[in-house]
Amino acid sequence: MATRKAPPSTLVLLVRHGATPTTGHLMPGRAPGLHLSETGQKQAAAVAERLASLKLDAIYTSPLERARETAAPTAAAKGLTPIEEPGLLEADVGEWTGKTLASLARLKEWRGVHGSPSTFRFPGGESLAELQARVVAVLDRVHAAHPGGTVACFSHSDPIRLGLVFALGAPLDAFGRVVVDTGSISAIRFTDPHPPQVLATNTVTGPLTSLTTES
């Protein structure tokens, strides 16, 4: 009796951009012109080193400068041209763009981000539910386009956190329990028709070769 061939898996690596001069102080949102700091540039180089052992089929990146600059060393090392993917953009934080985190933390609306993210909408911007929907749509397109391959997606904290919450099968309200640091790599394996598997979250050091081994 012939053995049914297992469906090909796609490994999607979610990479948060490196640190910027405003990281931890401001909410930059989608405002243009924000570049990596010296620390962020070192983190981008470290990402490229960690990905050196993997064969990448494609690199996708948020159109914002800080994500593209983080992807650049990996793209150069792999000889790939990054594909700008609007679905990987930072959240549209609307009226909160450019505000300090300290000032936002004093607002009653701030509690909604952590207390009830499934119903929260950035004032004048998008809701976290809308953000998760577009990120999930990107993940669906990417893994369908690269069956059996490995893909790196360079994005931002909130999109990556919401993508991981989805892959874990957790409710959106678990969003605040996921941490994604600058320069970190998380990994999701997609094997249709099975549910996605989260292989790693928020890793900033160590080899990644084990991620390509099927369990």
N, C-alpha and C positions, 0 to 999 in steps of 0.2 A: 504494500500500500504506500503510495507516494506521500511524502511528508509535505504538508503545506508550508510554503515559504513565509517566513515572518515578514510583516510589512516593514518598509524602511523607516527608521527613526530620524528625526531632525533635531539636532542640538542647537538651541538658541541661547546665546550668551547675551545677557543684559548688562551693559557697562555704563555706570554713572560717570559723567564727565568729571574731570579733575577740579581741584579747588580753584576758586577765583578770589579776587580781593574782597568780595562782598559775602563770601560763604560764611554762614553762621551769624550774619549781622543784618542783611537786607533780604527782602523778597524781590528778586529781580524780574521774575515772571518772564515775559517774552521780549522785554526791552532789548534792542540791539546794542552792539558795541561792548559787550562784556566778554573779556578774554581771560584765559587762564593766568593764574599767578605763577610765580616761579615754582611753588610747591605743586601746583596743578600740572605744570609742564613735566616735572619729575614723575608725577603719578601717571601721566600719559605714556611716558617712556617705560615705566614699570609694567603697565598694561601690555604694551607691545612685547616686552620680554616674556611675560607670562603666557602670551598667546603664541609665542614663537614655535612651540612644539606641536601646535594644532594646525591642521589644514583647514583653512577657511574658504568657503565657497563664495561668500559675499560679505560685504560690510554695509550696514545701513546706519544712517545717523540723523539725528534731529538737525534741522537747518540752522540752529543757533550756533554762534561762533564757538562757545565753550565746548559744545559737543563735537563739532567738526575738528577743532584743534586737538581734542583728546583722541579722536579716531585717526588723525594724520600719521603718527608714528607707526601704528599697526598697518595702515594702508600702504605706507611706503615699504615696510618690511615684507609685506605679502604681495606687493605688486598689483594691488586691487584699487579700483576707483570707488570711493564711497558713494552710495546711493542715498541722496537726501530723501527722507521719509517724513512728511508733515505730521503723520500720526504719532511720531515719537517726540513731538514738541513738548516743551514744558507746559504745565497747566496755564490756562488763561486766567490769571488772578485778578483781572479787571482793575478795580479801584485800588487794590492793594499793591499794584506794581510799584516798586521802588521804595516801599515803606520799610521802616526798620522793624525787625522782629520784636524788639522790646515794646514798640508802640502798638503793634498789632496784638500782642499778648494781653494788653489792657482792655481790649474790646470784648464786649459780650459775645459778638459773633465768632470770636476766635475759639470759644469753647465748642462750637459746632464742628470744627475741623477734627477734633479729637473725640468729642462726645457722641456725635451722630453723623459721621462722615457720609453715610448713605443718603442723607437728606440735605447735605451741605452744598451750597453754591457760593463761589467767590463773588462778592458784590460787583456787579457789572461784568462778571466773567462766566466761566463754565462751571458746571457741577462736577463733583468727583465721580458721580455715576456716568456722566457724559465722557469724562476723561478715561475712565476704565473701559468704556465701550469702544472708544477709538483705539486704545492700546491693544485690546483683545483682537480687534479687527486687523491690526498690523501683525500680531502674532499668527493669526490664522493665515493671512496672505503669505507671510514669510515662510512658514513651515510647509505650506502647500507648494511654494515655488522651488523649494530645495529639499526634496525627499532624499533621505539618506545623507544629507550634508550637515555642515556646521556653519552657523551664521552668527556674526557679532552685530548687536544693535546698540549704538551709543545714544544714551538718552539722559533723563533727569530723575531725581529722586522719586517724586510722586508717581510719574508714569510707571517706573520700574516696580515700585511698591505695589501699585494696583494690579500690575501684570502678575506679580508673584501671588498676591491674594487670590486672584482668579485661578491660577494654576493649582494652588493648594486646595481649591474647592471651598475656601473660607468665605464667609459673608463680607461684604464691603466694609462693614463696621469693624472688622479686624485690621483694617488699614493701618491704624496707629501702632500696632504691635510689630510691624516689620521695619527694620532699620536698613538703610542703604547709604553707605558712606561714599564720599567722593573717591573716585578711582577704583571702586569695588567692582567685582564681577559676580554675577549670579547666573544660574544655569537652569534651563527647563528643557526636558526631553519630550518631544511630541511624537507619538506613534499612533496614528489613526488605525482603528476607531476607538482606541483606548483613551482614558483621561490623561492629561499631561502629568509629567512627574517632575517635581522640583528636586534637582540634584545638588544644588548649592545656593547659598544666599550670602551676600555681603562679604565675599572673600577678597582680601587685599594682599595676601601673600600665598606662596605655595604653588606647586605644580598643578596643572589642569588635565594632564593626560588621562587620569582615571575617569574623567567625564565621558570619554569616548568609548568606554567599555560597557557593553550591554550587560545588565544584571539578569 
